[in-house]
Every structure is written in structure tokens, then in C-alpha cells.
Amino acid sequence: MYKDGVAALPECEQYVFRVHKLSQPRTVRDQPLLLSPDITKMPANEILSDAKRWTHHASRYQEIIGKSTRHGSKRTVELVHKASPITKDSHVLDVGAGAGSLTIEVKNQCPAASVLATDISTGMLEQIEHLHLSSVTTKQADAVGLAGIKDGKFTHVVSSFAIQFTSNCMNTVESMYRVLIPGGVAGIAIWGTNMDPEAINNAAAKRLNPEYKPVSPLMPGSWSDEKMHAAAMERAGFRDVTTESVRMPFAFDDATGFTDYWFANNNPVPTKFLNHWMEQGGDREELKREVEAIVRCDYGNGADLCLIGVIGVGRK
Ligand SMILES: C[S@@+](CC[C@H](N)C(=O)[O-])C[C@H]1O[C@@H](n2cnc3c(N)ncnc32)[C@H](O)[C@@H]1O
């Protein structure tokens, strides 16, 4: 199922993974969300970078997807630190920080480093604020343009699994270059190709409807493979660019755990797939049964499920 050359990462034993669940209230900016009907009914073609969609999912993100992406976040920080050590004098920008996977890893690497965690979703940033990490501040910012963030301000800029959801992936990489100091280092992790959940969803849909046309969860103009990632970073101005793919195992108990996540979680990605299926006349419960059967039979009842991350590192 996996691409050649994808390395397995060791379990991150010392990883500090603190999840703080928020109940109510959210910020004023996100209030309309609480009044919105069912996010699963939103049209599939709506822009995934919608802050409200991510906010809606924020309190559950880290306990599910975060357990998989932490492998990629940990490796990203290791590679960035190798290229340019993160020290007490470092100023690190985390772009599309989510619930803080990379920010936590940076603080694990060097507790005294200062981090500015940015995201378009205030609900995600609240997850980071509740960690009460020293020298970590948050700011709502669109990764496209990084408006309000001055040129040449950071020694390191990192981002994991966020840029492909922005409305302009290339501009996001250019903005990350802009805010680095000369000689500063960026580490940008993106979703790779051949993702298990996408393959399973599409296989199940095809079994039920051979005419089914798949949809991409990522924004038009984004990329997913190592070569394109390196080329984009070089086009933005980065030099000494290296890339690496990583396997990021999931931590579901069984096939039912995965289907519960996929069908009842409101993560914007599965939501896009499910809306697309239903827009083509598909039945949600039928798809759920088929997905669960595939995971049980072909993915070790959930034990073999994983995501793929592609990490690019470059210097300004
Ligand atoms: C899949 S999550 C990744 C979060 C985190 N970096 C991680 O690795 O766990 C994608 C994140 O990108 C954020 N995002 C989406 N579009 C964005 C944009 N235009 N600007 C900034 N953040 C954005 C979402 O709010 C969400 O927190």
C-alpha cells in the first residue's frame, strides 16, 4: 500500500502529548458556528480552509489525527533542528498550528525557545492556549500572505499538514520564506499520496457504485509528492532543500474505531468525502458498512492503517 522509500519512524516514547478538551464557550468570532446547523450538510465544494469547520473539530483533533501526525511533526522538528539548532535564542513560527503538534515538539526540543503559533481557526488556537506553555503565543492568521507578520522576523518557520488546505499553497510557502531571517530554516510537512483512509473510502464507494467519481480533499494547486514539494520550496527561494517521506501509523482500536472517526467526527476531510458521496446519490450507512468491512479484512482490523507525510526542509 505504501510508496517505496517511506521510512517507518520509531515510536515517540518521550513525546509529551497533553490534550485539554474544551467544552464552552468558544470565542466571539466563532459564535456563529455554535448556531450553525449540521456541518456534515455543507456542500462538498466549500473551501476546506474555512476556519469554522476546523474550529468545529478542534477539541477532538489531537486525540485522533494528532496521534498519527505527531510522527511527522516530531520528524520535522528533528530535521529542522539538524539544519539549524533550535536554541533559547530561537524565534519559531508555526503556520497552521492546529492543536499544537509542532509547537509542542519545538518546546520538547528546546523548552526556552519562543514560538508564535498561528492558525486560521481560533478554536484550534484555544487548544494550544490551554496547554499554558511558556514563551508560546498565538495569533489568528491566514497562512496565505501571513498578513500582520513582518519580514525577516523568525529564525525557524515550521508547518505540518496545513498548507494544502489553504486557498494558495504556493503563496503560503512564499510567505513562510518572507518572514524568515536570512539563513533561517523552514520545515514544511505536507500530506503525501496513497493515503489509506482516502483509498478505503474510494474503494468502498466504487464497490457500491462503479460509476463513482472520487474527489480530492486538498485544494486545487496544492501538491503531494516529494519532487513537487522540493520544486515549490526552491521556487519560493529556499536553498539546500531536502525531502523525506514518513509513515504515520494511526492508533485506532479496531475497524469500528476508524469508521466512527470517519463517519461521525466532523473533521473537514472525511466530511468532504462523505458529502461528495451523498451528492452522487450514495447512502451513508451503506458506505459505512463497506468501509468497515474493508478495514477489517484488508487493514488488519485497523492495526495497519497509516497516513503518509512528506517533509521538506530548506534554508533562506
Ligand atoms: C490537518 S490540520 C494540521 C494541524 C497541525 N499542524 C498538525 O500537524 O496537527 C490543518 C490545520 O490547518 C489550518 N488551516 C487551514 N487553512 C488555513 C489557512 N488558510 N491559514 C492558516 N491555517 C489554516 C486548520 O485550521 C487546521 O488547524
The ligand as a Gaussian input file, in Angstrom:
#p B3LYP/6-31G(d) Opt

LIG

0 1
 C       -4.779000      18.922000       9.412000
 S       -4.668000      20.283000      10.500000
 C       -2.927000      20.273000      10.958000
 C       -2.697000      20.884000      12.294000
 C       -1.291000      20.708000      12.899000
 N       -0.313000      21.483000      12.201000
 C       -0.885000      19.266000      12.981000
 O        0.045000      18.852000      12.321000
 O       -1.512000      18.523000      13.747000
 C       -4.762000      21.631000       9.377000
 C       -4.749000      22.958000      10.088000
 O       -4.604000      23.984000       9.098000
 C       -5.398000      25.072000       9.497000
 N       -5.663000      25.903000       8.310000
 C       -6.449000      25.611000       7.254000
 N       -6.434000      26.628000       6.372000
 C       -5.611000      27.572000       6.893000
 C       -5.184000      28.855000       6.444000
 N       -5.616000      29.372000       5.285000
 N       -4.342000      29.569000       7.225000
 C       -3.904000      29.068000       8.409000
 N       -4.283000      27.850000       8.891000
 C       -5.114000      27.115000       8.136000
 C       -6.639000      24.426000      10.091000
 O       -7.376000      25.307000      10.892000
 C       -6.024000      23.279000      10.870000
 O       -5.691000      23.656000      12.173000

